[in-house]
Amino acid sequence: MSHDHTESTAPVPDLRTAELAEPAAVTIVVPTFNESANIRRLLHLITDSVPGRLPCEVVFVDDSTDDTPEVIRDAAKDCPYPVTVIHREVPVGGLGGAVVEGMRAAGSDWIVVMDGDCQHPPSLVPELVATGERSGAGLVVASRYIKGGSRAGLAGSYRVAVSRGATWLTKSLFPRRLHGISDPMSGFFAIRRSAVTADVLKPLGYKILLELAVRSRPRGVSEVPFVFQDRFAGESKSSAQEGLRFLRHLAGLRTASPAARMVGFGLIGLSGFLPNLLGLYALTAAGLHYVPAEILANQLGVAWNFVLIEHLLFRDRRAHRRWWDRVGRFALLANADLVLRIPLIALFVHRFGMDALSATALALVTTFVLRFAGTEALVYLPRKGLRRSRSTARSTA
């Protein structure tokens, strides 16, 4: 669990423990990680861009290992609006988790999310909010892919290709949820605070708009074009590791429903035949009898399936049990599948008069459904005591 603490520039109160007498019209949430060289420039641009008739507050949620929080507090002394720093000791959920933390701290009806590297122009903040008010939309996305927009600030053809590929992939996987959103990879958007249900969000990495659109899409979406700017200072945080986190996030979102999880479970199970067969070949080639070789090779397939299921299907449920408990239960279910299948085939053949091929196919389907249901219920559902304690904790809070 994250042990977050809030550091505010005097005389601004902690937004999580005190209510503002007159909430601002817009809260600008800026997640930061080692962006100290960009802070003064960003706050200066916000000061110049947001008119007095649109009062605002700025909430930085910081995961930095450098002096970014100190730079924010110092630069905020010259700002005509409240500036708050929430520094997280443990960056749970990455940049997306930081945005959710900032949304919880927001004291305004509108929340604008933007990066801290000055690639998102603050001059667009009033237009995002005004567009939402005019259209009645719950979400307004700043898009690089509609007329008037541009991704000019993306450095190099490689990043352009990655951005295009990620956009195509997400829109292909979620055609209904992302309908009307041309730039689901955008990190620049405005959302009504009433449309945010923070408890259902499970961010992983930096694509928080995708998380919001898929898990709790607000009613009504509008877009405004924007030109992606060059980074003012510092280096991009994009990396191969972030790319892998993004793919894991996509898999988690796509398999959120039981039906989708079952399909994913089946595909992962099919992929487990590869390590199983390779292990069987290696062990029998080494001179081991085929019966113990099959038993050992089956454990390779079980291990393969467990790793993929852990990271792709049940990532958000792993905290319910210790890893060794999950491994033991999963292995028991996977091996019970083999033991149960032969008696089932015999039952279908001798009791119901089925031929061997049909009986085998039906037994495979039956044991697959039982194994999926058992995995959900016995490995990844919270224990009763844990459910009770969490419910009590929520009530106490």
N, C-alpha and C positions, 0 to 999 in steps of 0.2 A: 504494500500500500504506500502511496506517495505521502511523505510528510511535508506538505507544502506550507510555506509561510508567506505572509504578505508584507511588503515593505513599501510604504507610501510616502510621497513627498509632502511635507508639511505645508499647509494644514489640512490636506485631503484625508478623510477618514478611510478606513478599510471598508471597501465596498461589500465585503462578504459579511461584515458584522454590524454595519451601520447603514441606515437608509438615508439617501439624500432628500433634503426637504423639497427640492424641485428637480426631479430627475431630468437629465439631459435628453435632448431629442435623439441623439445618436451616440452609441458607444462604439468606438473604433478599437477592435481587438487585434493586437499585433503579436504573433508568436515570434520569439527571437532565440537564436542560438549563435553566440559569438558574433554579434552585429554591431559592436561598439562604434565602429567607424562610420556607420550609417545613421545613427540615432539623431544627431543634431540636425542633419540634413532633412530627415523624415519629419521631425517635429516642426521645423521651419516651413516645410511645404504644407503641412496640415494647417499651420497658423495662417498662411497666405491663402489657402484654398477654401477653408470652411468659413462661410460668412457668419456674422454675429447673430443673424436671425435663425441660424441653425446651431444652437448650443450643442457642444459635444464634450465627451470625456474620452480619454485614451487609456486603455488597459493593456499593458505589456505583460505577457506571460513568458517568462524567461527560463530557459534551460541551459544557460551559458556556463562555460568554465573560465571565462575571462572577466573583464571588469564592466561588462555591459550594464548590469543593474546600477552600478555607481554612476556611469555615464548618463543613464536615463534620469536618475534623480537630480544630477547636476544640471542637465539640459532643461529639465522641466521647470526650473526656477524662473525661466524667461517666458513660459507659456501662459496664455490667458485662459486656459482651460485646465480642468483637473487631469492629472496624470498619475496612474497607479502602476506599481510593479508587483507582480506575483512571481516570486522566484521559486521554482520547483527543484528540490534536492534530488528527486527521482523523476526522470522524464517519462512517466507512464504514457504509452500510446504515441510517443513521438510528437511531432508538430501538431498532428490532429488532436491528440490529447490535450495539448496546450490550448488550442482553440476552444475546446469544450470547457476547460477550466475558466477561460476568459468569458465565455458565454454565461456561465453560472454567476460570474461577478458583475455582469452588465447591469446597469441601472436605468437603461433607456428602452423605449419601445422598439427602436431599430438598432440592429447590430451590424456593423460593417467589418468584415474580416479582410485583412490585407497583409502582405509580407513586409518584413522590416528592412529590405534591401533596396528600397526606392524603385523597384521595377513596376510597382502598381501605383499609378499617379493619384495622389490624394485629391487632385482637382476634380476627380470623378465622383467623390463621395456625395456631394449635394445632389448630383443627377441620379445616382443609384436610389437614394431615399425618395426623391421627388417622383421618380418613375414608379416606385412601389406605391406611393400615396395616390398617384393618378390612376393607376391600373387596378389598385386593390390587391396586388400580388403579395404573396407571403414571402417570395424569394425573388431577388433581382440579381442576375449573373452578369458580371463584366466579361464579355466574350471577345476572344481574338479572332473568331471565325465567322463573324457576320460582317455585313458591309460597313466599312469604316474602321474595322478592327485590324490588328496586325500582330504577328508574333516576332517582330523585328528584333526584340531584345534577346531572343534565344541565341546562345553563342554556338555557332557552327552547325553544319549540316547534320551531324550526328544527333544533337539534341533536338533539332527540328524533326528528324525521322522518328526518334523515340517518342516525341510528343504526339506526332500524327498516329503512330502505331497504337499508343496507349488510348488515345481518343477513339479510334476505330474499334479497338477491342472492348472498351467499356460500353460503348453505344450498341455494339453487337450483343453483348451479354445481357444488357438491361434496356431493351428497346422501349418498353412501356414506361418504366420509371424515369428514363432520361429523355422522354419525348418533350421537345420544346427547349432542350438544353443543348446548344451547339458546342459548348466548351466545358464538358464535365471535369476536365483537369484544371480548370481555373481555380486559383486560390484567392480570388478577388470577387466578393459578392456581399450583398446586403440581405438580411433576413429579419423578419419580425421576431421579437423575443417570444411572443405568444406561440409562434410556430415551432419553437425549439423544445424538443423533449430530450433533455440531456441524458436521462437514465437509459434510453434505448440505444444510445450511440456507443459503438465499440471501435473507436478509431485505431488504426495501425499505420503509422507513417504520416505522410504529408497531404494526402488527398481527402481532406475533410468535406469538401463539397459533394463528392461522390457518396461518402458515408451518409450525409444529410439527405441527399436526394433519394437514396435507395431505402434507408431505414425509416425515415419520417419525412417524406416529401411534403412540403407545405402546399396548400391549395393555391394555385395560380402562380405561374412563373413568367417573369419578363426578362428581357436581355437588353443590355446597352453595349455598344462597341467600345473597345479600348485598345490602345497601342501598347504592347508590352515593351517596357523601357529597358535600356541597358542598366546593368547593376552599377550602383554608384561606387561602392568599395567592397573589398573582401572577395571571398570565393564562393561559388555555388555549393550548396550542400547536397546536390544530386550525386548519387554514387550507385555502384552496382548493388550494394547492400540495400539501399533505398528501393531500387528496382525490384529486388526479391521480396521486400516487405510489401510493395505495391501488389505484386502477383499473389502473395498470400492473402492480402486484404481482399482482392477480387474473388479469390476462391471462397473465402469466408462469407462474403456477401451473397455470392451466387448459390451457396449451399445453406442459406439460412432457413429455408423451409424444409420440413421433413421429407417431402417427395424428392426435392433436389439433393438432399443429403443421401437418400437411399440410392439414387443414381450414381452419385459420386462414390459411395461405398462400394457399389458393384464394380465400377470402373477401376477403382484402386485394387479390389480383390482380383480382377482379371490381370492387372499388371503384376500381381504377386506371383503368378505362374512363372515369370521369367527367372527371378532368383531361385525359385524352387527347382526348376528344371536344370539350371546351371549347377546348383549345389548337388543335385542327384547325379548328374553326369560326372562331376569331379570326384564325388565320394565312391561311386561304383568303379570309375577308372582307377582309383587308388586301391581297389581290391576289397572294398567293404560290401558285405551282403546287401542285396537290394532292399530288404525289409528295414533294418536299422538306418540304411542310407536314406530311405524315403521319410522316415520319422525325423531324422536330423535336417534333411533338406526342407521339410515342411516348416521347420522353425525359422529358416531363412525367409521364407515367404511371409510368415507371421510377423517377423521383425520389420520387414519391408512395409507391410500393410500398416502396422502400428505407427511407424514414423510418419507416413503420409497422412493417415487419418488424424493423428495428433495435430499436425501443422496445417492441414487443409480443411478439415471438417469440424473439429471440436477444439479449436484454438482457445476460444473464450470459456471453455468449460474445464480446462485442465486444472484449475485451482481447487476444484471440488474434492480431489483426492491426491494423495502423494503419488509420485511417478511410479514407484515400485508397486503400489497397490493397483494402479491402472495397468501396468505391464502384466502383472500376474492374472488379473481378471480377464484381460483381452486374450492372453495366451490360452487360458483355460477354455474360453468360449470358442476360440479358433480350432483348438484340437478336439473339443467335444463335437465339432461339426463332422469330423472324420468318423468318430465313433458312432454318431447317431445315423449317419447316412446309410450304412450297410443294413441295419435292422429295418430302416424305413423302406429301402428297396425290396427287402424280403417281404415286408408287410403288404406293399402294393402289388407284388407279383402273386403271392400265395393267397392273400385274403380277398383282393379285388380283381384278380385275374388279368392284370396288366402285363404287357410284354416288357422285357428287360430294359429296352431303350426308353420307353415312355416312363417306366418306373424310376429309372435313373434321373431323367430330366426333371420329373416332379419332385424327387427327393432333393435334387440340387436347389430348386426354387424354394422348397420348404425350409431347408436348413439355412439358405441365404437370408430369408425373411426373419427367421428366428434369431440368427446371429446378429443381424442389424438391430432388431428390437432389443436383444440382450445387451449389445454394446451400448446403445443409448441409455437403457434403464440401469444396467449393473456397473458400467464403467464411468459414464460421464454425467449422469444426473446427480444433483447434490444429495448428500446424505440428509436424513430427516433432521438430525440434530443441528447440522449446519444451516439448513433452511430456517429452523426455528430461531437460531441465534442471530441470523441476519435480519429476520423479520423484527425481532426484538430491538436490534440495534437501530433499524430504520425508525421504529416507533419512538425510541428514546430520543433520537436526533430530532 
